[in-house]
Amino acid sequence: MRYSFVILTCLVGSLFSLCAVAQEGVKMKFGKVTKEEFTVKKFEQDTGAHAIVLAEIGSSAFESDGSDLRLVYKVHRRIKIVDANGYDAATVEVPLYKSDTKEEKLQNLKATAYNLENGEIVETKMDSKNVFSDKLDKAIMVKKFTLPAVKAGTIIEYAYTITSPYYSHLRAWDFQGDYPRLWSEYSVAIPEYFDYMLIPQGFEQFVVKTKDFTRSTFTFRNEEHGASGPSQMVTVTPSITVYKWALKDVPAIHDESFITTTDNYISRVEFQLSAYNWPGEPRKPVQSTWEELMKDMMKDPEMAGALDKYNNFFANTVEDLVKDAKTDKEKAQKIFTWVRDNFTCTSHRGLWLKRSLKTVFNAKNGDVAEINILLVAMLKKAGLFAAPVLLSTRNNGYVYQFYPLYTRFNYVIAGVNLGEEYITLDASEPLLGFCKLPPSCYNGAARTVDDLATPVFLGADSLKEQKFTSVMLGKIENGMINGSFMQRPTYFESYAVRTAIKEKSEAEYFKQIAKGYTGDLELENKVVEDLKDLESPVMVKYEFKMQVGNEDVLYINPMLGEAFKHNPFKSMDRKFPVEMNSVSDEVYSFNMDVPEGYVVDELPKPTIANFNEREGLFQYLIQQQENHIQLRCRIKLSKANFEPEDYAVLREFYDMIVKKEAEQIVLKKKK
């Protein structure tokens, strides 16, 4: 989860005019909630919103307390809870960074719920005892609180301040989120002593976007020779650059089909410290490189530093596993299979070792980082060139390649260089094959924890998934038509099949298949082949009897249950790219003999359509030769990612597929 938090202020229409305050910003005082604010019941662009942010205001600035110069981040937010589904807005998480010697502090926290009862506003203040702490990882502590007395119609308000000794942690601001915002504003004041790179994203247009200059006086302790050397108090009056951004009537951002995460596309401003400009000193760049970051992680005992420790406790296990292996790849496969089959993953999110490798080894469990770092250690013990590889999963967002930050990552896999071949491994998934990764890992560039910070590109466009289906229909007896079904799903569909059967049973899996058909259906001779061959897709086979009746006219959809019943792209327009998790190629074949006593009255027409010339193909090739009907249907996409400007055409392409695959063969009884 990536954290960034915002604040509050304002209303529209009858409450007050934002047009009049657009350049100056909205003014809001804590506790000054009006009865008019309770009349806000919906947001015009999203009438189904469960909560509405009436206003939020945030600021970041540098302040001195006579001793230190610190970053001060302030948040003020006011939210209307529309219905019970908006109660989540009343629970707030505030991340605080920390290290061994210093930490951020949460201060001046106020939180109040307001309810309109008998025409009067009733306040319920949150008790400070309701603030809890949760250690997310070695560098982040999360403060969490929930406002009291929340129900449909409640207005909640909270404000807090974070003081930070980390100049590199100038906080980002999200102008968009799960709920619509009537007003969202953020200002940042940066002294001339600091250079930050601004990283904007999003599609909404700012109603305020200003850059002004002022001056401010700071008094703080200057430790020119470090914390152990002499220090002196200094007073300075630097130039301050003040940025302000604001958005009005910001729609909520919701998940859509085929998107990695909306977090990649919400309207946001983010910052990266690039240099210090202290008085009397040359400019000092601080932006690290990937190589420097990875070298630090190679020494960290909670990351790759653990690989260089005394790890002979698994030496006998490794020796026994690889004793009969003839190649390095075979060694890697034997070690990988043993770790995958003998360890239980407790969390598929992690970057650091929380326990020693020996503890993980003996416990036979751990999170994804612990299991795969152990895998790397065992591979290295076998003499293989292995290293941890850090990545960000699709739901965690992209990693900016120009900004080396370990906090962007949330997942660890193993990378092995076999000379002419480089392979990636994930032993945390019990049903995942050798050299296979979950589709969530295909999210762009990953980084190897080695001297060169070697990039490993895991793009969805490089993941080729194929699916083959064959259906044959036979005779009609007593109103039931006999048929056989055989399908080789894609590898990741096969993973889902294996998971479903493991969690329930093969019988339950086929029961769900039967529910996918319309009408009465009987399945016989059911089997799922290659279940234990985790490097390959499964093969699903069964015979069936399907109710068609003995009417004078029979309607048969040759696609049976494999047709697209709905367009996966429901929105009329889309601002975001379409991000599928693989390049797909699906082939469906259908064969049937015209039942005795019937003739073909109507047959769907063959169709071939291309999407953007060579980026997609739809084939629906059907023909009748004497008494035999044959169909070959193929949907092929040559890439996984499509730009927003392609969306309308892609939607039309799938509209055409849905309509075509709904067409039926019409049979009539002979007269």
HUPECOR-V603837 format. One line per field, one symbol per residue. psi: psi as a letter, one per 30 degrees, with the letter a starting at -180 (. if undefined). Layout:
psi = ???
//
This chain:
psi = kkkklaaljlllbfeljfefgeeflkkkkkfiklfefffjflkefifgkflkjekkklkklklkgfelklkkkkkkkkkkjeaffgffffkkkjkkklafflllkklhkkkkkkkjkhgkkkkjkkkffgklkkjeaffkkkkklkklhklkfkklklklkkkkfjffhjklkkglbfllkekkkkkkjjlffkkkkkjlllflkkfkjljlkallkkklkjieglffalllkkklilkkkjkkkkkkhkllklklkikdkfffflklklkjkflkikkgllkjkfjlleeeeeeefffkfgbffffgljhffgeeeeeeegegkfleeeeeeeeeeeeeffkkkfkhklflkflleeeeeefhllaeeeefeeeeeeeefggljllkkklkleffllkjffjjkffflgkklkkkjgcfkklkkjgfjfgklkgklkfffigbklkkilefhkkjkikfffjkkkkkkkkkkblkkhgkkklkkkkjllefeeeeeeeeeeecleeeefeeeefflklkkkklhkkjlgefiffllljkklllkkkfahlfkkkkjffbgfljflkfjekelkfllkjlglkkjkkkkkkkkkkkgllkekkkkkkkkkkhdgflkkkijklkjcgkkkkjkkjkkflfkkleffeeeeeeefeeeeeeffllkkkkkk.
//
